């Protein structure tokens, strides 16, 4: 297995009040450093010998995941 992670967005607005995350308040607020990765890509070989890839990204364009 091989994996790659990266932090693409290095600062985001700090959640304020009762907000659960920076997504709840839009693009306002004090910027704070990001401590987790925005992207991960994994290349795997299964026990059967099959090869697979997995990707996950918080910055990819598409439907909003909530």
N, C-alpha and C positions, 0 to 999 in steps of 0.2 A: 504494500500500500504506500502511496505517495500522496502528500497533501500540501497545499499552499494556502496561506491565509494572508489577508492584507487589510489594513485600515485605510480606506480611501477618503472618507470624510473625517478629518482630524479634530473638528470642534463642532458641537451642536448646542442649541439653546438649552439651558438648564430648565427642567420642569418646574413650574411655579404653582402655588396653591394646591389644589386637589388633582392636578394633572398627573396621569400615570406615566407619561413619557413626553419627550420633546415633540412627538407627532400630534399630541393633543392640543397644543397651543399655537401651532403655526410657526412662523419664522421670527418671533419676537423673544426677547429675554436675553439674559447674560449668557455668553458663550462659555462653555466648559470643555476641557479636553475629552476626547472619546477614549475609553479604556478597553473597548472590545473591537473585534474585527468586523468589517462590513462585507467581506467576501471570503468564501472558502471554496476550493476546488479539490476534488479527491479522485485519484485513479486507483482502482482496486482490481485484484485478481481473485475470483471466487474459488472455493475448493474444487469446483467442477472444471476449472481452467478458463471459464468465461471471464472476459475483461469488462469492467464497467466504469463509468464516470458519474460523479455527483457534483453539482454546483449549487451554491446558495448565496444570494446577494441581497443586501438591504438597499442597494443603490441601482438595481436593474429597473428599467422602465417596464411598467405593466400594471395589472390590477393591484390596488392597495390591499395588503394583507393586514387584517386586524384581528 
